[in-house]
Amino acid sequence: MYDGPTVKRGRTDGFHAEIVRTNFLRARLYSLVLFGVHVALIAIDVFRLLDGTIAVHRGYRLLFYAHLSLAAVLAAFAVFAYTRTIDEEKGPAPVHDLAWRLLVVLVLLLSAAVTVADQFIHGQITVYVIGALGISVGVYLPPRFAVVLYVGVHALFLAALSAVQTDPDSFIAQIINGTLVVALALVISRMLFLQFRRNHEHVQVIEKQRATLARLAREDSLTRLPNRRSVLERVDEEFERSRRYGSVFSVAIADLDHFKRVNDTFTHAVGDEVLKKVARIFRSTLRTPDLVARYGGEEFLFVFPESTLEDARRACDKIREAVAAFSWDEQQPGLHVTTSLGVASSGEAESATAVIAAADRRLYEAKRAGRNCVRSSAVM
């Protein structure tokens, strides 16, 4: 069972990180609210100090010390929380997890201390009840931590209560009521923790599905290359960049020679494998900034940013040679695959579509020239 964040390289991750983040931010808010409440309580204590009540009444004196201690703890945490904020890029660090846990422990301990002091005044355990239940709903307590927290503090509370409570009937009633409250707090904290985990898992599933759909919308399912829509957007971006900065980019269209013959001779399953292997050859041959996408059928569109026509032509010759030199016969006896390419640079093109159209015209020139070759021209 999960009982707190797993730390990797000094940071928490996934669900664990989300728990730490949520609890730390909640604790930061609650520390300010509770600090304001205790400032008001200390102000009341000051009036009692001035009229001599604290000096002669042990209960009010202990209550004053408990209020001061809790206010100091809350102020210290608030200062820490607002100076050691969570890095949104790296996520919460182990110190953030330790901080909220320590605050919870101290708040429950001091709630018990206030309740013990109140035995000399009203003889009630109201503050302890509020503290225990407030923590159970205020933060998401990991189950094991919750058990250790509540059982440990409750044992100390009962020991202190037995030392100050002189009425046996009241003591038994407080034991029963306090224990029931602790049991209820444990049940509530577990329910909320499990609900938080379920919500987190649901969000993760939704995010994963959204990412998958976004990827499928821009990726060819067979070759895992960007699809037509994606590459056309990239060409538009390159065209706008070239027009803005006066740079030149080039595109190329590749077509697998006699691909229909491959499907008819070796089956469509072999044809699909050819497309996937060709895609891998293309990717391994290109430079990092270059892009290749499946344009349709056996056609592929290349984008060469910041590349002249000659740069792109040399790159396409390298691509053509890599396809022709691949050991196709080892994949399927008698199989041989080549590709023809048409290349065009942006030049004085009036649109991104014009650059692609020029590359397409050069591709047909390559086919008419006997295939397995490259033809190129600038768009004027």
C-alpha positions in Angstrom: 0.0 0.0 0.0 1.2 3.5 -0.9 2.2 5.5 2.2 3.8 8.6 0.9 5.9 9.8 -2.0 8.6 7.7 -3.7 11.5 10.0 -4.2 13.5 9.7 -7.4 16.6 11.8 -7.8 15.5 14.1 -5.0 12.0 14.7 -6.4 8.7 13.0 -6.2 6.7 11.9 -9.3 3.2 11.1 -10.6 0.5 10.5 -8.0 3.0 10.9 -5.2 4.0 14.3 -6.4 0.4 15.4 -6.7 -0.3 14.4 -3.1 2.7 16.3 -1.9 1.8 19.4 -4.0 -1.8 19.4 -2.9 -1.1 18.9 0.8 1.7 21.4 0.9 -0.5 24.1 -0.8 -3.4 23.3 1.5 -1.2 23.4 4.6 0.2 26.8 3.5 -3.4 28.2 3.2 -4.5 26.7 6.5 -1.5 27.9 8.3 -2.4 31.5 7.5 -6.1 31.0 8.5 -5.2 29.3 11.8 -2.5 31.8 12.5 -5.1 34.6 12.2 -7.4 32.6 14.6 -4.6 32.2 17.1 -3.7 35.9 17.0 -7.2 36.6 18.1 -7.0 33.9 20.9 -3.7 35.3 22.0 -5.2 38.8 22.2 -7.9 37.4 24.5 -5.1 35.7 26.5 -3.4 39.1 26.8 -6.5 40.6 28.4 -6.5 37.7 30.9 -2.8 38.4 31.6 -3.5 42.0 32.3 -6.4 41.3 34.6 -4.4 38.7 36.5 -6.4 35.6 35.5 -3.4 33.9 33.9 -1.2 34.5 37.0 -3.6 32.7 39.3 -5.3 30.1 37.1 -3.1 27.3 35.9 -5.5 26.3 33.1 -5.5 29.7 31.5 -1.7 29.9 31.9 -1.2 26.5 30.1 -3.7 27.6 27.4 -1.7 30.8 26.9 1.5 28.8 26.3 -0.3 26.4 24.0 -1.7 29.3 21.9 1.7 30.9 21.7 3.4 27.6 20.7 0.8 26.8 18.0 0.9 30.4 16.6 4.7 30.2 16.4 4.5 26.8 14.5 2.0 28.2 12.1 4.0 31.4 11.5 7.2 29.4 10.9 5.5 27.1 8.4 3.8 30.0 6.6 7.2 31.8 6.2 8.8 28.6 5.0 5.9 27.8 2.6 6.0 31.2 0.9 9.8 31.3 0.6 10.3 27.7 -0.5 7.6 27.5 -3.1 7.3 24.4 -5.4 9.2 24.6 -8.6 6.5 24.1 -11.3 9.0 22.6 -13.7 10.7 20.2 -11.3 7.8 19.5 -9.0 7.8 19.2 -5.2 11.0 18.3 -3.4 11.3 15.9 -0.4 11.5 19.0 1.9 7.9 20.0 0.9 6.6 16.6 1.8 8.4 16.7 5.2 7.1 20.2 5.9 3.4 19.5 5.6 3.7 16.2 7.5 5.6 18.0 10.4 3.0 20.7 10.5 0.1 18.2 10.7 1.9 16.4 13.6 2.5 19.6 15.5 -1.0 20.9 15.0 -2.5 17.7 16.3 -0.1 17.6 19.2 -0.8 21.2 20.2 -4.6 20.6 19.8 -4.2 17.8 22.3 -2.1 20.2 24.6 -4.8 22.9 24.4 -7.4 20.3 25.3 -5.4 19.1 28.3 -5.0 22.7 29.5 -8.8 23.1 29.0 -9.4 20.4 31.6 -8.6 22.9 34.2 -11.1 25.3 32.8 -14.1 23.7 31.1 -13.2 20.0 31.2 -14.0 19.5 27.5 -12.2 17.9 24.5 -13.7 20.1 21.8 -10.4 21.4 20.5 -9.0 17.9 20.2 -12.1 16.8 18.3 -11.9 19.8 15.9 -8.1 19.3 15.4 -8.5 15.5 14.6 -11.4 15.9 12.3 -10.1 19.1 10.7 -6.8 17.4 9.7 -8.7 14.4 8.3 -10.6 16.5 5.9 -8.0 19.3 5.4 -5.2 17.2 3.9 -4.9 13.8 2.1 -3.2 11.6 4.7 -1.5 8.5 3.3 -3.0 5.5 5.2 0.0 4.4 7.2 1.0 7.9 8.1 -2.6 8.5 9.3 -2.5 5.5 11.5 0.8 6.4 13.1 -0.2 10.0 13.5 -3.6 9.4 15.1 -2.7 6.4 17.2 0.5 7.9 18.4 -0.9 11.3 19.3 -4.0 9.8 20.8 -1.9 7.6 23.1 0.0 10.7 24.4 -3.3 12.6 24.7 -4.9 9.9 26.9 -1.7 9.7 29.0 -1.7 13.4 29.6 -5.5 13.4 30.2 -5.2 10.7 32.9 -2.7 12.9 34.7 -5.0 16.0 34.9 -8.5 14.6 34.9 -9.6 13.9 38.4 -13.2 12.9 37.7 -13.3 9.2 36.8 -16.7 9.4 35.0 -15.5 12.4 32.9 -12.3 10.6 32.2 -14.0 7.5 30.9 -16.4 9.6 28.8 -13.5 11.5 27.3 -11.6 8.3 26.5 -14.6 6.9 24.7 -15.5 10.1 22.8 -11.9 10.8 21.9 -11.3 7.3 20.7 -14.4 7.4 18.6 -13.4 10.7 17.1 -9.9 9.3 16.2 -11.5 6.2 14.6 -13.8 8.5 12.6 -10.9 10.7 11.5 -9.0 7.6 10.3 -12.0 6.4 8.3 -12.6 9.9 6.8 -8.9 10.3 5.9 -8.7 6.9 4.2 -11.9 7.5 2.2 -10.7 10.9 1.0 -7.2 9.6 0.2 -8.6 6.7 -1.9 -11.0 9.2 -3.7 -8.1 11.4 -4.5 -6.2 8.5 -5.9 -9.1 7.4 -8.0 -9.6 11.0 -9.3 -5.9 11.1 -10.1 -6.0 7.8 -12.0 -9.0 9.0 -14.0 -7.3 12.2 -14.9 -4.2 10.3 -16.0 -6.3 8.0 -18.2 -8.0 11.0 -19.8 -4.7 12.8 -20.4 -3.2 9.6 -21.9 -6.2 9.2 -24.2 -6.0 12.9 -25.2 -2.3 12.5 -26.0 -2.9 9.4 -28.0 -5.7 11.1 -30.0 -3.5 14.1 -30.6 -0.7 11.9 -31.8 -2.9 9.8 -34.1 -4.3 13.0 -35.6 -0.8 14.0 -36.6 0.9 10.6 -37.2 0.7 8.0 -39.9 -0.4 4.8 -38.2 1.7 2.5 -40.4 5.1 4.2 -40.7 4.8 6.3 -37.5 5.9 9.3 -39.5 4.1 12.6 -39.4 1.0 12.5 -41.6 0.0 14.8 -44.5 -1.8 17.3 -42.3 1.2 17.7 -40.0 3.8 18.1 -42.7 1.7 20.7 -44.6 1.4 22.8 -41.4 5.2 22.6 -41.2 5.7 23.7 -44.8 3.4 26.7 -44.1 5.5 27.6 -41.0 8.7 27.4 -43.0 7.2 29.5 -45.7 6.1 32.2 -43.3 9.6 32.1 -41.7 11.3 32.4 -45.0 9.2 35.3 -46.0 9.7 37.1 -42.7 13.5 36.6 -42.5 14.4 36.3 -46.2 15.7 32.8 -45.7 15.4 29.8 -48.1 14.0 26.4 -47.4 13.5 23.4 -49.6 11.1 20.5 -50.0 11.2 17.2 -51.8 8.6 14.6 -52.7 9.7 10.9 -52.9 7.8 8.2 -54.6 8.7 4.5 -54.4 9.3 3.2 -57.9 6.8 0.6 -59.2 5.3 0.1 -55.8 2.1 -1.4 -57.2 4.3 -4.2 -58.6 5.6 -4.9 -55.1 2.1 -5.3 -53.8 1.0 -7.4 -56.7 4.1 -9.6 -56.6 4.8 -10.0 -52.9 1.4 -9.1 -51.3 0.2 -6.0 -49.6 1.7 -7.3 -46.3 5.2 -7.1 -47.8 4.3 -3.7 -49.3 3.4 -2.5 -45.8 6.8 -3.8 -44.4 8.6 -2.0 -47.3 6.9 1.3 -46.4 7.9 0.9 -42.7 11.5 0.1 -43.6 11.7 2.9 -46.1 10.4 5.3 -43.3 13.2 4.1 -41.0 15.8 4.6 -43.8 14.5 8.1 -44.4 14.6 9.0 -40.7 18.1 7.6 -40.2 19.5 9.5 -43.2 18.1 13.0 -42.4 19.6 15.7 -40.3 18.0 16.5 -37.0 16.2 19.7 -38.2 14.8 18.0 -41.3 11.4 16.4 -41.5 9.9 13.5 -43.5 6.3 12.6 -43.5 4.0 10.2 -45.3 2.3 12.3 -47.9 0.0 9.6 -49.2 0.2 6.0 -50.5 3.9 5.4 -51.4 4.7 9.1 -51.5 6.8 11.0 -48.8 7.3 14.7 -48.3 10.6 16.1 -47.0 11.1 19.5 -45.5 14.7 20.9 -45.3 14.7 24.1 -43.2 17.4 26.7 -44.0 18.5 24.7 -46.9 19.4 25.8 -50.5 18.3 23.8 -53.5 21.8 22.3 -53.8 21.8 21.3 -50.1 18.5 19.6 -50.5 19.5 17.9 -53.7 22.6 16.4 -52.1 20.5 15.2 -49.1 18.0 13.6 -51.5 20.8 11.8 -53.4 22.0 10.4 -50.1 18.4 9.2 -49.4 18.0 7.7 -52.8 21.3 5.8 -52.5 20.4 4.5 -49.0 17.1 3.0 -50.3 18.7 1.4 -53.3 21.6 0.0 -51.3 19.4 -1.6 -48.6 19.4 -5.4 -48.5 15.9 -5.8 -49.8 16.6 -9.3 -51.1 17.3 -10.5 -47.5 13.8 -9.2 -46.5 12.1 -11.0 -49.4 13.9 -12.9 -52.2 13.6 -11.1 -55.5 12.6 -7.8 -53.9 14.3 -4.6 -54.9 13.1 -1.1 -54.0 14.2 2.3 -55.4 12.8 5.8 -55.1 12.5 8.8 -57.3 12.6 12.3 -55.8 11.7 15.8 -56.9 13.2 18.8 -55.1 12.3 22.5 -55.0 13.4 25.5 -53.0 11.2 28.3 -51.9 13.0 30.9 -54.0 10.5 33.6 -55.0 7.5 31.3 -54.5 4.2 33.1 -53.7 2.9 30.3 -51.4 3.8 27.1 -49.7 1.6 25.3 -52.1 3.6 26.5 -55.0 6.8 25.1 -53.5 5.2 21.7 -53.1 3.8 21.8 -56.6 7.2 22.6 -58.0 8.7 19.6 -56.2 5.8 17.4 -57.6 6.7 18.5 -61.1 10.3 17.6 -60.6 9.2 14.2 -59.3 7.5 13.4 -62.5 10.6 14.5 -64.4 12.6 12.0 -62.4 10.1 9.3 -63.3 10.2 10.2 -67.0 14.0 10.1 -66.8 13.9 6.4 -65.8 13.3 6.5 -62.1 15.8 6.0 -59.2 17.0 9.6 -59.7 16.6 13.1 -58.3 15.4 16.2 -60.2 15.4 19.7 -58.8 14.6 23.3 -59.5 14.0 26.6 -57.7 10.5 28.1 -57.7 10.7 31.4 -59.5 
